[in-house]
Amino acid sequence: MFTFDVTQPTELCEIMGKYGSDKGSKDITKSWHNYTTLYHHLFKDIQYHPLRIFELGIGSNDITVPSNMGSNGKPGASLFGWREYFVNSEIFGADIDKKILFSDDRIKTFYCDQTNMNVIKNMWNEPSLKEQFDIIIEDGLHTFEANVCFFENSIHKLSKKGFYIIEDIANVNISKFDKKINEWKIKYPNLTFKLILLKSTCNNCDNNLLVIY
């Protein structure tokens, strides 16, 4: 399922690079992340299906916000990329930075503090978010505790054949995730957990993902 070439750019690499997302680009060997090689491998067969896709972390360019993309970041870049790649899908996003929330054709965004379970619960009670999702991508606050909080309060939103992905797992947190995954395997016996450490020519600190399906 996870046999693919991280050095070969895909259609999704070009799309995400065009919008300024850090998930990948046409020049994939020089991109900080090469997640788009994996994503195209996982999603190419469902690319034209009518899906519901949610991503936490719109990409704040406010340098006072934790896990921001820097002052030159482009909020919503990956949401626009998903919309172009998944031409028949609805795209949803959320972020703690209320200044960058927006709505556009097939895109809706919401406020979320992923460290607060009550705020997460309130977000999922929004009318347009009540149905489950085919793909959930967590690209928000990149701390182990925040990842765990959002997962445990959001995994019920994943459809039966869906994918839940946690991005940007730091190398220093791999052992924590290994332990937590063992706990989750018992708590969520119907889920499969794959911790993927992608090879990269320029990122040796956080080019890792947890794929759950």
N, CA and C atoms as a LAMMPS dump frame, in Angstrom:
ITEM: TIMESTEP
0
ITEM: NUMBER OF ATOMS
639
ITEM: BOX BOUNDS ff ff ff
-5.0000000000000000e+02 5.0000000000000000e+02
-5.0000000000000000e+02 5.0000000000000000e+02
-5.0000000000000000e+02 5.0000000000000000e+02
ITEM: ATOMS id mol type element x y z
1 1 1 N 0.818 -1.218 0
2 1 2 C 0 0 0
3 1 3 C 0.849 1.264 0
4 2 1 N 2.046 1.19 0.569
5 2 2 C 2.862 2.388 0.711
6 2 3 C 4.153 2.308 -0.106
7 3 1 N 4.111 1.625 -1.246
8 3 2 C 5.268 1.542 -2.12
9 3 3 C 5.171 2.622 -3.184
10 4 1 N 6.05 3.624 -3.097
11 4 2 C 6.021 4.737 -4.04
12 4 3 C 7.389 5.411 -4.021
13 5 1 N 7.648 6.265 -5.001
14 5 2 C 8.941 6.929 -5.159
15 5 3 C 8.84 8.369 -4.652
16 6 1 N 9.529 8.678 -3.562
17 6 2 C 9.451 10.024 -2.98
18 6 3 C 10.215 11.053 -3.803
19 7 1 N 10.974 10.613 -4.796
20 7 2 C 11.781 11.547 -5.595
21 7 3 C 11.107 11.943 -6.901
22 8 1 N 9.983 11.317 -7.216
23 8 2 C 9.299 11.609 -8.479
24 8 3 C 8.09 12.51 -8.244
25 9 1 N 8.082 13.711 -8.832
26 9 2 C 6.948 14.621 -8.637
27 9 3 C 5.679 14.063 -9.266
28 10 1 N 4.562 14.374 -8.638
29 10 2 C 3.256 13.918 -9.1
30 10 3 C 2.396 15.124 -9.464
31 11 1 N 1.219 14.84 -9.973
32 11 2 C 0.257 15.898 -10.258
33 11 3 C -0.022 16.722 -9.007
34 12 1 N -0.146 16.052 -7.867
35 12 2 C -0.445 16.762 -6.629
36 12 3 C 0.736 17.607 -6.173
37 13 1 N 1.951 17.159 -6.421
38 13 2 C 3.139 17.951 -6.087
39 13 3 C 3.076 19.304 -6.793
40 14 1 N 2.768 19.274 -8.075
41 14 2 C 2.702 20.514 -8.858
42 14 3 C 1.583 21.417 -8.369
43 15 1 N 0.438 20.819 -8.05
44 15 2 C -0.703 21.615 -7.593
45 15 3 C -0.383 22.304 -6.272
46 16 1 N 0.108 21.553 -5.291
47 16 2 C 0.393 22.142 -3.986
48 16 3 C 1.498 23.193 -4.078
49 17 1 N 2.506 22.931 -4.901
50 17 2 C 3.572 23.913 -5.079
51 17 3 C 3.062 25.207 -5.692
52 18 1 N 2.12 25.096 -6.6
53 18 2 C 1.553 26.277 -7.257
54 18 3 C 0.887 27.216 -6.256
55 19 1 N 0.242 26.642 -5.254
56 19 2 C -0.47 27.465 -4.275
57 19 3 C 0.403 27.878 -3.089
58 20 1 N 1.603 27.35 -3.012
59 20 2 C 2.5 27.737 -1.929
60 20 3 C 2.409 26.875 -0.694
61 21 1 N 1.838 25.674 -0.821
62 21 2 C 1.79 24.749 0.308
63 21 3 C 3.165 24.134 0.522
64 22 1 N 3.486 23.81 1.786
65 22 2 C 4.776 23.173 2.068
66 22 3 C 4.691 21.647 2.011
67 23 1 N 3.56 21.11 1.544
68 23 2 C 3.402 19.656 1.476
69 23 3 C 4.2 19.037 0.327
70 24 1 N 4.604 19.854 -0.648
71 24 2 C 5.358 19.352 -1.788
72 24 3 C 5.352 20.361 -2.913
73 25 1 N 6.149 20.093 -3.921
74 25 2 C 6.22 20.984 -5.076
75 25 3 C 6.744 20.206 -6.276
76 26 1 N 6.756 20.855 -7.428
77 26 2 C 7.238 20.209 -8.657
78 26 3 C 8.683 19.761 -8.501
79 27 1 N 9.497 20.608 -7.854
80 27 2 C 10.888 20.245 -7.587
81 27 3 C 10.931 19.511 -6.252
82 28 1 N 10.442 18.29 -6.254
83 28 2 C 10.145 17.588 -5.006
84 28 3 C 11.392 17.275 -4.191
85 29 1 N 12.532 17.107 -4.807
86 29 2 C 13.736 16.774 -4.043
87 29 3 C 14.26 17.967 -3.257
88 30 1 N 13.768 19.177 -3.563
89 30 2 C 14.186 20.375 -2.836
90 30 3 C 13.069 20.934 -1.963
91 31 1 N 11.953 20.224 -1.911
92 31 2 C 10.82 20.662 -1.104
93 31 3 C 11.025 20.239 0.345
94 32 1 N 10.626 21.098 1.285
95 32 2 C 10.813 20.797 2.709
96 32 3 C 10.098 19.507 3.084
97 33 1 N 8.872 19.326 2.572
98 33 2 C 8.146 18.07 2.741
99 33 3 C 7.864 17.464 1.37
100 34 1 N 7.786 16.14 1.322
101 34 2 C 7.414 15.462 0.078
102 34 3 C 6.174 14.598 0.295
103 35 1 N 5.271 15.091 1.142
104 35 2 C 4.05 14.359 1.451
105 35 3 C 3.191 14.126 0.207
106 36 1 N 3.284 15.031 -0.759
107 36 2 C 2.434 14.927 -1.944
108 36 3 C 2.729 13.664 -2.746
109 37 1 N 3.91 13.116 -2.623
110 37 2 C 4.201 11.852 -3.307
111 37 3 C 3.392 10.723 -2.672
112 38 1 N 3.326 10.701 -1.348
113 38 2 C 2.522 9.708 -0.639
114 38 3 C 1.041 9.938 -0.885
115 39 1 N 0.603 11.186 -0.793
116 39 2 C -0.818 11.483 -0.931
117 39 3 C -1.347 11.102 -2.309
118 40 1 N -0.579 11.384 -3.35
119 40 2 C -1.034 11.011 -4.683
120 40 3 C -1.135 9.49 -4.788
121 41 1 N -0.189 8.796 -4.186
122 41 2 C -0.212 7.34 -4.183
123 41 3 C -1.467 6.814 -3.475
124 42 1 N -1.838 7.446 -2.367
125 42 2 C -2.992 6.999 -1.588
126 42 3 C -4.325 7.384 -2.227
127 43 1 N -4.374 8.569 -2.844
128 43 2 C -5.65 9.153 -3.225
129 43 3 C -5.953 9.151 -4.72
130 44 1 N -5.014 8.762 -5.551
131 44 2 C -5.233 8.9 -6.999
132 44 3 C -6.45 8.12 -7.497
133 45 1 N -6.755 7.007 -6.856
134 45 2 C -7.892 6.205 -7.31
135 45 3 C -9.236 6.75 -6.845
136 46 1 N -9.226 7.674 -5.907
137 46 2 C -10.472 8.282 -5.434
138 46 3 C -10.506 9.779 -5.727
139 47 1 N -9.585 10.226 -6.554
140 47 2 C -9.425 11.659 -6.831
141 47 3 C -10.713 12.296 -7.351
142 48 1 N -11.488 11.573 -8.131
143 48 2 C -12.682 12.157 -8.746
144 48 3 C -13.97 11.754 -8.029
145 49 1 N -13.84 11.118 -6.885
146 49 2 C -15.017 10.766 -6.097
147 49 3 C -15.546 12.001 -5.357
148 50 1 N -16.817 12.03 -5.036
149 50 2 C -17.368 13.15 -4.248
150 50 3 C -17.072 12.919 -2.764
151 51 1 N -15.983 13.487 -2.287
152 51 2 C -15.499 13.254 -0.926
153 51 3 C -15.741 14.46 -0.028
154 52 1 N -15.64 14.211 1.254
155 52 2 C -15.594 15.279 2.254
156 52 3 C -14.208 15.244 2.873
157 53 1 N -13.495 16.365 2.75
158 53 2 C -12.097 16.43 3.17
159 53 3 C -11.938 17.558 4.182
160 54 1 N -11.272 17.243 5.287
161 54 2 C -11.061 18.231 6.353
162 54 3 C -9.581 18.329 6.667
163 55 1 N -9.086 19.556 6.782
164 55 2 C -7.703 19.753 7.219
165 55 3 C -7.648 20.749 8.366
166 56 1 N -7.031 20.339 9.458
167 56 2 C -6.778 21.246 10.574
168 56 3 C -5.436 21.926 10.331
169 57 1 N -5.435 23.248 10.378
170 57 2 C -4.225 24.017 10.119
171 57 3 C -4.295 24.646 8.744
172 58 1 N -4.79 25.879 8.685
173 58 2 C -4.936 26.568 7.405
174 58 3 C -3.625 27.2 6.972
175 59 1 N -2.763 27.497 7.961
176 59 2 C -1.463 28.091 7.644
177 59 3 C -1.389 29.566 7.968
178 60 1 N -1.302 29.881 9.257
179 60 2 C -1.262 31.279 9.675
180 60 3 C 0.061 31.94 9.266
181 61 1 N -0.03 33.208 8.847
182 61 2 C 1.176 33.991 8.567
183 61 3 C 1.423 35.035 9.658
184 62 1 N 0.755 34.853 10.791
185 62 2 C 0.979 35.686 11.975
186 62 3 C 2.079 35.028 12.802
187 63 1 N 3.224 35.668 12.896
188 63 2 C 4.376 35.033 13.538
189 63 3 C 4.21 34.896 15.046
190 64 1 N 3.148 35.474 15.608
191 64 2 C 2.891 35.308 17.045
192 64 3 C 2.065 34.051 17.328
193 65 1 N 1.549 33.417 16.279
194 65 2 C 0.735 32.204 16.44
195 65 3 C 1.649 30.983 16.399
196 66 1 N 1.559 30.091 17.38
197 66 2 C 2.404 28.889 17.368
198 66 3 C 2.213 28.065 16.096
199 67 1 N 3.302 27.475 15.604
200 67 2 C 3.285 26.65 14.384
201 67 3 C 2.83 27.443 13.169
202 68 1 N 3.138 28.759 13.144
203 68 2 C 2.802 29.573 11.971
204 68 3 C 3.731 29.231 10.806
205 69 1 N 3.36 29.698 9.613
206 69 2 C 4.148 29.428 8.41
207 69 3 C 5.121 30.55 8.079
208 70 1 N 5.278 31.495 9.009
209 70 2 C 6.131 32.642 8.748
210 70 3 C 5.352 33.756 8.08
211 71 1 N 5.908 34.947 8.074
212 71 2 C 5.192 36.112 7.548
213 71 3 C 4.902 36 6.058
214 72 1 N 5.638 35.166 5.351
215 72 2 C 5.412 34.992 3.917
216 72 3 C 4.522 33.788 3.604
217 73 1 N 3.987 33.156 4.634
218 73 2 C 3.111 32.01 4.427
219 73 3 C 1.83 32.406 3.703
220 74 1 N 1.212 31.439 3.063
221 74 2 C -0.002 31.687 2.29
222 74 3 C -1.164 30.912 2.909
223 75 1 N -1.965 31.582 3.758
224 75 2 C -3.091 30.902 4.4
225 75 3 C -4.028 30.263 3.383
226 76 1 N -4.422 29.031 3.657
227 76 2 C -5.356 28.341 2.776
228 76 3 C -4.721 27.65 1.586
229 77 1 N -3.386 27.677 1.499
230 77 2 C -2.706 27.134 0.315
231 77 3 C -3.096 25.683 0.05
232 78 1 N -3.027 24.851 1.073
233 78 2 C -3.326 23.431 0.848
234 78 3 C -4.815 23.207 0.601
235 79 1 N -5.686 24.033 1.178
236 79 2 C -7.117 23.891 0.91
237 79 3 C -7.415 24.157 -0.56
238 80 1 N -6.778 25.185 -1.118
239 80 2 C -6.942 25.454 -2.546
240 80 3 C -6.366 24.311 -3.381
241 81 1 N -5.267 23.748 -2.895
242 81 2 C -4.671 22.609 -3.586
243 81 3 C -5.579 21.393 -3.581
244 82 1 N -6.163 21.103 -2.417
245 82 2 C -7.093 19.971 -2.342
246 82 3 C -8.288 20.189 -3.247
247 83 1 N -8.783 21.415 -3.302
248 83 2 C -9.943 21.7 -4.151
249 83 3 C -9.637 21.436 -5.621
250 84 1 N -8.43 21.798 -6.048
251 84 2 C -8.074 21.561 -7.445
252 84 3 C -7.845 20.081 -7.73
253 85 1 N -7.254 19.383 -6.793
254 85 2 C -6.944 17.967 -6.99
255 85 3 C -8.212 17.108 -6.915
256 86 1 N -9.039 17.367 -5.906
257 86 2 C -10.293 16.636 -5.724
258 86 3 C -11.429 17.475 -6.309
259 87 1 N -11.654 17.337 -7.595
260 87 2 C -12.519 18.277 -8.318
261 87 3 C -13.993 18.152 -7.962
262 88 1 N -14.393 17.04 -7.357
263 88 2 C -15.805 16.838 -7.031
264 88 3 C -16.062 16.801 -5.525
265 89 1 N -15.122 17.301 -4.757
266 89 2 C -15.197 17.173 -3.302
267 89 3 C -15.471 18.49 -2.599
268 90 1 N -15.965 18.365 -1.373
269 90 2 C -16.129 19.507 -0.477
270 90 3 C -14.909 19.571 0.433
271 91 1 N -14.363 20.763 0.593
272 91 2 C -13.144 20.958 1.377
273 91 3 C -13.469 21.799 2.606
274 92 1 N -13.015 21.33 3.759
275 92 2 C -13.237 22.052 5.007
276 92 3 C -11.899 22.236 5.719
277 93 1 N -11.753 23.344 6.43
278 93 2 C -10.523 23.6 7.169
279 93 3 C -10.822 24.278 8.489
280 94 1 N -9.828 24.28 9.372
281 94 2 C -9.982 24.948 10.662
282 94 3 C -8.628 25.445 11.139
283 95 1 N -8.662 26.491 11.956
284 95 2 C -7.423 27.063 12.468
285 95 3 C -7.722 27.845 13.736
286 96 1 N -6.689 28.034 14.553
287 96 2 C -6.832 28.823 15.775
288 96 3 C -6.761 30.32 15.485
289 97 1 N -6.195 30.685 14.34
290 97 2 C -6.075 32.088 13.951
291 97 3 C -7.343 32.512 13.212
292 98 1 N -8.23 33.205 13.91
293 98 2 C -9.509 33.595 13.33
294 98 3 C -9.354 34.571 12.171
295 99 1 N -8.207 35.263 12.099
296 99 2 C -8.01 36.274 11.063
297 99 3 C -7.905 35.661 9.669
298 100 1 N -7.571 34.383 9.589
299 100 2 C -7.356 33.79 8.266
300 100 3 C -8.51 32.888 7.825
301 101 1 N -9.582 32.818 8.606
302 101 2 C -10.725 32.01 8.216
303 101 3 C -11.416 32.631 7.007
304 102 1 N -11.916 31.775 6.104
305 102 2 C -12.534 32.284 4.882
306 102 3 C -13.482 31.228 4.319
307 103 1 N -14.313 31.662 3.378
308 103 2 C -15.17 30.755 2.614
309 103 3 C -14.97 31.048 1.139
310 104 1 N -15.034 30.003 0.341
311 104 2 C -14.865 30.135 -1.096
312 104 3 C -15.62 28.979 -1.747
313 105 1 N -15.626 28.925 -3.049
314 105 2 C -16.302 27.845 -3.75
315 105 3 C -15.79 26.483 -3.285
316 106 1 N -16.661 25.67 -2.702
317 106 2 C -16.368 24.326 -2.194
318 106 3 C -15.396 24.314 -1.02
319 107 1 N -15.154 25.469 -0.391
320 107 2 C -14.277 25.544 0.779
321 107 3 C -14.986 26.295 1.909
322 108 1 N -14.976 25.702 3.104
323 108 2 C -15.477 26.378 4.3
324 108 3 C -14.462 26.175 5.414
325 109 1 N -14.264 27.203 6.235
326 109 2 C -13.299 27.09 7.329
327 109 3 C -13.926 27.516 8.65
328 110 1 N -13.327 27.004 9.736
329 110 2 C -13.9 27.181 11.06
330 110 3 C -12.792 27.413 12.091
331 111 1 N -13.179 27.973 13.213
332 111 2 C -12.243 28.174 14.325
333 111 3 C -12.077 26.881 15.102
334 112 1 N -10.829 26.592 15.5
335 112 2 C -10.589 25.449 16.376
336 112 3 C -9.296 25.646 17.167
337 113 1 N -9.371 25.354 18.45
338 113 2 C -8.193 25.25 19.302
339 113 3 C -8.026 23.769 19.606
340 114 1 N -7.054 23.125 18.974
341 114 2 C -6.956 21.682 19.078
342 114 3 C -6.445 21.189 20.424
343 115 1 N -6.097 22.102 21.312
344 115 2 C -5.681 21.705 22.658
345 115 3 C -6.854 21.701 23.642
346 116 1 N -8.034 22.091 23.162
347 116 2 C -9.207 22.222 24.028
348 116 3 C -10.306 21.296 23.517
349 117 1 N -10.578 20.226 24.234
350 117 2 C -11.536 19.233 23.769
351 117 3 C -12.937 19.809 23.624
352 118 1 N -13.301 20.783 24.446
353 118 2 C -14.628 21.384 24.346
354 118 3 C -14.762 22.219 23.078
355 119 1 N -13.692 22.925 22.718
356 119 2 C -13.711 23.715 21.486
357 119 3 C -13.793 22.786 20.276
358 120 1 N -13.056 21.675 20.319
359 120 2 C -13.117 20.696 19.233
360 120 3 C -14.533 20.15 19.095
361 121 1 N -15.133 19.787 20.213
362 121 2 C -16.496 19.256 20.189
363 121 3 C -17.477 20.263 19.615
364 122 1 N -17.338 21.533 20.017
365 122 2 C -18.223 22.579 19.508
366 122 3 C -18.054 22.749 18.001
367 123 1 N -16.828 22.645 17.534
368 123 2 C -16.596 22.77 16.086
369 123 3 C -17.314 21.656 15.332
370 124 1 N -17.194 20.422 15.825
371 124 2 C -17.833 19.302 15.128
372 124 3 C -19.351 19.387 15.165
373 125 1 N -19.9 20.222 16.03
374 125 2 C -21.347 20.418 16.078
375 125 3 C -21.842 21.433 15.064
376 126 1 N -20.926 22.067 14.341
377 126 2 C -21.335 22.969 13.264
378 126 3 C -22.139 22.161 12.234
379 127 1 N -23.257 22.706 11.75
380 127 2 C -24.128 21.949 10.838
381 127 3 C -23.413 21.317 9.654
382 128 1 N -22.514 22.032 9.012
383 128 2 C -21.856 21.489 7.821
384 128 3 C -20.743 20.508 8.15
385 129 1 N -20.413 20.356 9.447
386 129 2 C -19.354 19.427 9.853
387 129 3 C -19.896 18.183 10.546
388 130 1 N -21.192 18.045 10.621
389 130 2 C -21.761 16.933 11.384
390 130 3 C -21.59 15.584 10.687
391 131 1 N -21.582 15.578 9.35
392 131 2 C -21.36 14.323 8.64
393 131 3 C -19.886 13.923 8.745
394 132 1 N -19.611 12.639 8.529
395 132 2 C -18.239 12.154 8.626
396 132 3 C -17.421 12.561 7.403
397 133 1 N -16.109 12.326 7.513
398 133 2 C -15.178 12.747 6.476
399 133 3 C -14.41 11.557 5.908
400 134 1 N -14.093 11.654 4.621
401 134 2 C -13.326 10.611 3.945
402 134 3 C -11.831 10.776 4.182
403 135 1 N -11.408 12.017 4.367
404 135 2 C -9.997 12.31 4.639
405 135 3 C -9.934 13.399 5.706
406 136 1 N -9.188 13.154 6.757
407 136 2 C -8.9 14.163 7.772
408 136 3 C -7.39 14.294 7.875
409 137 1 N -6.89 15.506 7.705
410 137 2 C -5.452 15.755 7.8
411 137 3 C -5.195 16.738 8.93
412 138 1 N -4.33 16.355 9.832
413 138 2 C -4.001 17.194 10.989
414 138 3 C -2.646 17.84 10.76
415 139 1 N -2.694 19.13 10.426
416 139 2 C -1.486 19.918 10.153
417 139 3 C -1.542 21.185 10.996
418 140 1 N -1.893 21.014 12.263
419 140 2 C -2.084 22.169 13.126
420 140 3 C -0.888 22.451 14.015
421 141 1 N -1.126 22.468 15.319
422 141 2 C -0.068 22.708 16.291
423 141 3 C 0.764 21.436 16.422
424 142 1 N 2.017 21.502 16.055
425 142 2 C 2.828 20.291 15.943
426 142 3 C 3.494 19.916 17.262
427 143 1 N 2.637 19.564 18.242
428 143 2 C 3.152 19.016 19.492
429 143 3 C 2.459 17.682 19.726
430 144 1 N 3.124 16.802 20.417
431 144 2 C 2.568 15.479 20.681
432 144 3 C 1.228 15.579 21.405
433 145 1 N 1.164 16.424 22.422
434 145 2 C -0.048 16.558 23.218
435 145 3 C -1.212 17.083 22.365
436 146 1 N -0.931 18.044 21.501
437 146 2 C -1.981 18.595 20.636
438 146 3 C -2.449 17.563 19.62
439 147 1 N -1.517 16.802 19.072
440 147 2 C -1.874 15.733 18.131
441 147 3 C -2.806 14.722 18.784
442 148 1 N -2.46 14.311 19.998
443 148 2 C -3.26 13.315 20.719
444 148 3 C -4.644 13.864 21.043
445 149 1 N -4.708 15.097 21.505
446 149 2 C -5.984 15.707 21.875
447 149 3 C -6.923 15.775 20.679
448 150 1 N -6.409 16.22 19.548
449 150 2 C -7.293 16.358 18.386
450 150 3 C -7.719 14.995 17.857
451 151 1 N -6.789 14.05 17.82
452 151 2 C -7.144 12.715 17.34
453 151 3 C -8.232 12.082 18.196
454 152 1 N -8.044 12.091 19.492
455 152 2 C -8.978 11.392 20.376
456 152 3 C -10.355 12.054 20.416
457 153 1 N -10.422 13.314 20.024
458 153 2 C -11.706 14.008 19.995
459 153 3 C -12.247 14.204 18.579
460 154 1 N -11.601 13.545 17.611
461 154 2 C -12.012 13.72 16.218
462 154 3 C -12.102 12.427 15.43
463 155 1 N -11.524 11.355 15.908
464 155 2 C -11.47 10.131 15.118
465 155 3 C -12.874 9.586 14.824
466 156 1 N -13.841 9.921 15.661
467 156 2 C -15.214 9.477 15.397
468 156 3 C -15.795 10.124 14.15
469 157 1 N -15.142 11.152 13.627
470 157 2 C -15.619 11.833 12.427
471 157 3 C -15.118 11.18 11.142
472 158 1 N -14.28 10.162 11.263
473 158 2 C -13.715 9.505 10.083
474 158 3 C -14.666 8.443 9.558
475 159 1 N -14.903 8.451 8.254
476 159 2 C -15.766 7.455 7.638
477 159 3 C -15.112 6.075 7.662
478 160 1 N -15.894 5.053 7.403
479 160 2 C -15.435 3.676 7.547
480 160 3 C -14.206 3.373 6.693
481 161 1 N -14.131 3.893 5.48
482 161 2 C -13.01 3.627 4.581
483 161 3 C -12.094 4.841 4.455
484 162 1 N -12.144 5.73 5.443
485 162 2 C -11.409 6.981 5.349
486 162 3 C -9.974 6.901 5.827
487 163 1 N -9.264 8.017 5.638
488 163 2 C -7.879 8.177 6.07
489 163 3 C -7.784 9.343 7.049
490 164 1 N -7.092 9.123 8.155
491 164 2 C -6.769 10.185 9.116
492 164 3 C -5.246 10.263 9.155
493 165 1 N -4.706 11.462 8.919
494 165 2 C -3.251 11.605 8.802
495 165 3 C -2.756 12.73 9.695
496 166 1 N -1.744 12.441 10.485
497 166 2 C -1.077 13.45 11.311
498 166 3 C 0.255 13.781 10.653
499 167 1 N 0.439 15.035 10.294
500 167 2 C 1.648 15.472 9.602
501 167 3 C 2.701 16.011 10.579
502 168 1 N 3.905 16.157 10.055
503 168 2 C 4.997 16.885 10.718
504 168 3 C 5.327 16.346 12.107
505 169 1 N 5.397 15.041 12.232
506 169 2 C 5.797 14.447 13.505
507 169 3 C 7.315 14.551 13.636
508 170 1 N 7.758 15.242 14.671
509 170 2 C 9.19 15.454 14.859
510 170 3 C 9.896 14.159 15.232
511 171 1 N 11.128 14.033 14.779
512 171 2 C 11.914 12.836 15.097
513 171 3 C 11.976 12.589 16.604
514 172 1 N 12.062 13.678 17.376
515 172 2 C 12.196 13.535 18.828
516 172 3 C 10.926 12.982 19.476
517 173 1 N 9.816 12.986 18.729
518 173 2 C 8.553 12.482 19.273
519 173 3 C 8.198 11.079 18.787
520 174 1 N 9.067 10.479 17.989
521 174 2 C 8.762 9.163 17.423
522 174 3 C 8.512 8.13 18.524
523 175 1 N 9.36 8.132 19.554
524 175 2 C 9.192 7.133 20.628
525 175 3 C 7.878 7.343 21.367
526 176 1 N 7.467 8.602 21.557
527 176 2 C 6.181 8.877 22.197
528 176 3 C 5.033 8.326 21.364
529 177 1 N 5.131 8.512 20.051
530 177 2 C 4.07 8.016 19.178
531 177 3 C 4.058 6.496 19.142
532 178 1 N 5.219 5.876 19.157
533 178 2 C 5.26 4.415 19.183
534 178 3 C 4.486 3.876 20.385
535 179 1 N 4.702 4.487 21.531
536 179 2 C 4.004 4.053 22.749
537 179 3 C 2.505 4.333 22.655
538 180 1 N 2.167 5.518 22.183
539 180 2 C 0.754 5.897 22.083
540 180 3 C 0.028 5.02 21.062
541 181 1 N 0.678 4.697 19.964
542 181 2 C 0.056 3.846 18.95
543 181 3 C -0.294 2.482 19.53
544 182 1 N 0.569 1.948 20.368
545 182 2 C 0.271 0.664 21.014
546 182 3 C -0.986 0.759 21.88
547 183 1 N -1.163 1.915 22.531
548 183 2 C -2.373 2.122 23.33
549 183 3 C -3.593 2.257 22.423
550 184 1 N -3.437 3.016 21.343
551 184 2 C -4.553 3.239 20.428
552 184 3 C -4.987 1.948 19.744
553 185 1 N -4.047 1.065 19.453
554 185 2 C -4.397 -0.194 18.801
555 185 3 C -5.368 -1.009 19.663
556 186 1 N -5.22 -0.88 20.974
557 186 2 C -6.13 -1.569 21.901
558 186 3 C -7.46 -0.824 21.991
559 187 1 N -7.384 0.489 22.05
560 187 2 C -8.59 1.309 22.206
561 187 3 C -9.417 1.36 20.926
562 188 1 N -8.741 1.323 19.771
563 188 2 C -9.419 1.416 18.475
564 188 3 C -9.039 0.193 17.623
565 189 1 N -9.549 -0.977 17.956
566 189 2 C -9.115 -2.215 17.287
567 189 3 C -9.469 -2.289 15.811
568 190 1 N -10.392 -1.466 15.357
569 190 2 C -10.783 -1.493 13.947
570 190 3 C -9.92 -0.594 13.071
571 191 1 N -8.964 0.106 13.667
572 191 2 C -8.105 1.012 12.916
573 191 3 C -6.723 0.41 12.706
574 192 1 N -6.093 0.8 11.601
575 192 2 C -4.709 0.426 11.307
576 192 3 C -3.847 1.673 11.411
577 193 1 N -2.7 1.564 12.067
578 193 2 C -1.802 2.696 12.281
579 193 3 C -0.467 2.435 11.587
580 194 1 N -0.058 3.359 10.714
581 194 2 C 1.217 3.25 10.012
582 194 3 C 2.021 4.533 10.218
583 195 1 N 3.097 4.449 10.975
584 195 2 C 3.983 5.592 11.178
585 195 3 C 5.021 5.566 10.058
586 196 1 N 5.013 6.599 9.231
587 196 2 C 5.844 6.62 8.029
588 196 3 C 6.9 7.708 8.147
589 197 1 N 8.157 7.311 8.079
590 197 2 C 9.278 8.238 8.105
591 197 3 C 9.768 8.393 6.672
592 198 1 N 9.35 9.467 6.016
593 198 2 C 9.691 9.659 4.614
594 198 3 C 11.135 10.117 4.449
595 199 1 N 11.815 9.542 3.487
596 199 2 C 13.168 9.983 3.178
597 199 3 C 13.113 11.357 2.528
598 200 1 N 14.08 12.199 2.871
599 200 2 C 14.13 13.554 2.326
600 200 3 C 15.577 13.998 2.192
601 201 1 N 15.848 14.784 1.16
602 201 2 C 17.204 15.301 0.953
603 201 3 C 17.457 16.596 1.708
604 202 1 N 16.392 17.207 2.252
605 202 2 C 16.597 18.508 2.906
606 202 3 C 15.909 18.631 4.266
607 203 1 N 15.157 17.633 4.689
608 203 2 C 14.455 17.712 5.965
609 203 3 C 14.769 16.457 6.778
610 204 1 N 15.537 16.635 7.826
611 204 2 C 15.888 15.5 8.681
612 204 3 C 15.351 15.659 10.098
613 205 1 N 14.266 16.446 10.24
614 205 2 C 13.747 16.68 11.589
615 205 3 C 12.273 16.351 11.76
616 206 1 N 11.43 16.571 10.736
617 206 2 C 9.992 16.328 10.963
618 206 3 C 9.257 15.9 9.699
619 207 1 N 9.903 15.134 8.848
620 207 2 C 9.265 14.693 7.604
621 207 3 C 8.567 13.337 7.814
622 208 1 N 7.743 13.27 8.862
623 208 2 C 7.133 12.013 9.271
624 208 3 C 5.623 12.186 9.409
625 209 1 N 4.876 11.108 9.091
626 209 2 C 3.429 11.13 9.174
627 209 3 C 2.912 9.873 9.85
628 210 1 N 1.769 10.014 10.487
629 210 2 C 1.032 8.847 10.983
630 210 3 C -0.215 8.709 10.139
631 211 1 N -0.321 7.596 9.421
632 211 2 C -1.482 7.334 8.564
633 211 3 C -2.364 6.326 9.276
634 212 1 N -3.627 6.676 9.442
635 212 2 C -4.586 5.833 10.163
636 212 3 C -5.753 5.557 9.233
637 213 1 N -6.142 4.305 9.137
638 213 2 C -7.245 3.961 8.25
639 213 3 C -7.955 2.709 8.751
